[in-house]
Amino acid sequence: MGLSVLRNPAAPGTSVARRTSILALGIGLLIGLTASTAVAAARPRNARVSGMSLYISAISPVPGGSGAWAVGTANSSSPPYNSAAVMWRWNGSKWVTVNLPHLGAGGSLSGVAATSTANAWAVGTSGSSSSTAVPILLHWNGRSWTAVKFPTSDDHDYFGTMAAFGTAVFVSGGTASSPSHPVLLGYNGTTWTTEKLPNLPASSNISALSATSANRLGLFAIASSCAATSCRSSVLKPGKSGWSLVSVGGKGADLSGLAALSSKDIVAVGETPTSPGPFGKPLIERFNGSSWTSMKVASPLPTGVLTSANVSAAKSAWVAGDAETKTAAAVLVDRLKGSTWALTKVKIPGKNGVLDAFGGGSPSAAWLFATSYSGKVCASRATIIAEHWGGSSWVVVKTPPWTTGAAAVITAAPSAEPRC
């Protein structure tokens, strides 16, 4: 059983226009196993409320329970652009703000993964600028969150993609040097190890991790690299001495989410880039151990991208992302019914909606965070929306205030997204 989401949209060397526009989603879950996966998050939009911006980048339902964790970043919208890590917890009836340990000047959280009510992990960065930012890892022991000492390296950059099982966690990032190379680290609760990866194309990044069992050999990863309008995505798995290539995805496919039941049953999602773009076509591919088969996506719009995949049983699966054109955007969430994918109706208030984070692990339980825009995406009033799937429909759930005296309402300004 596995799940995952998102690529690192800020991967150096990436020239595909869509790469700069993907929003992060993160998740954690695994039904029946003490394993969980989460992923990297995109950089926050340039949006404001009371001089601050907020971005929820990842969500992890707690396996076997009714709880969930959500993480993100609050940023000031004017110099000196200070930031602070944000964490919310679903206590079974409402979202509440979590008190975090002091993370130093600045900070952000980009991934979260829970394996039980007494074990969860969160990853991000601490620092007041890109030149002083350092990776951080937090651990939940059932009572409180504490900081875990990260390996020291001048060449480690942004960490966000993660997978957890038992007392172990794996996090991926990249090197700060150019061209960037992926870095995958494992922590067993006591010591850190650096995973040996195969030779990959220049500027590759690990865009998703999925855990199929409660040990390292049950991990799978997607490594992606794009140039111009062409992408290459590879599925990797670990051995006793290092990682090896399982298969390369469809020609030109830009895969960003991964869910694996076994080496012979893998679901990968992403997009097929189009020329001239900027929007590709949403893509679902399934691997049977020897070959890939494309599956039909149920989508309200012809173009878009899928960034998240969750599989908890052979016929229990979710995929999520955005359906979008130059004039419209809608949250796209499909469920597997038998051998076909069916669209679920996500009702986002406002004219347009964009997915920020998704987490789901069973046909009767899932979470999403989205940004609802009253008009044009990135240039109109917007609201952060949380929705819960209870088995038959999506229901809007109130989010907590995230800055003193202010509701979670933002006014967006233009960003680097193609649609803007």
Helices and strands as residue ranges (DSSP letters): E 2-5, G 17-20, E 35-38, E 47-48, E 52-61, E 68-76, E 83-90, E 95-97, E 108-116, E 119-126, E 134-140, E 145-148, E 161-165, E 168-174, E 182-187, E 192-194, E 205-211, G 216-218, E 219-227, E 230-238, E 243-248, E 254-262, E 265-272, E 281-287, E 292-295, E 304-313, E 316-324, E 329-337, E 340-343, E 352-362, E 365-373, E 381-389, E 394-397, E 409-412
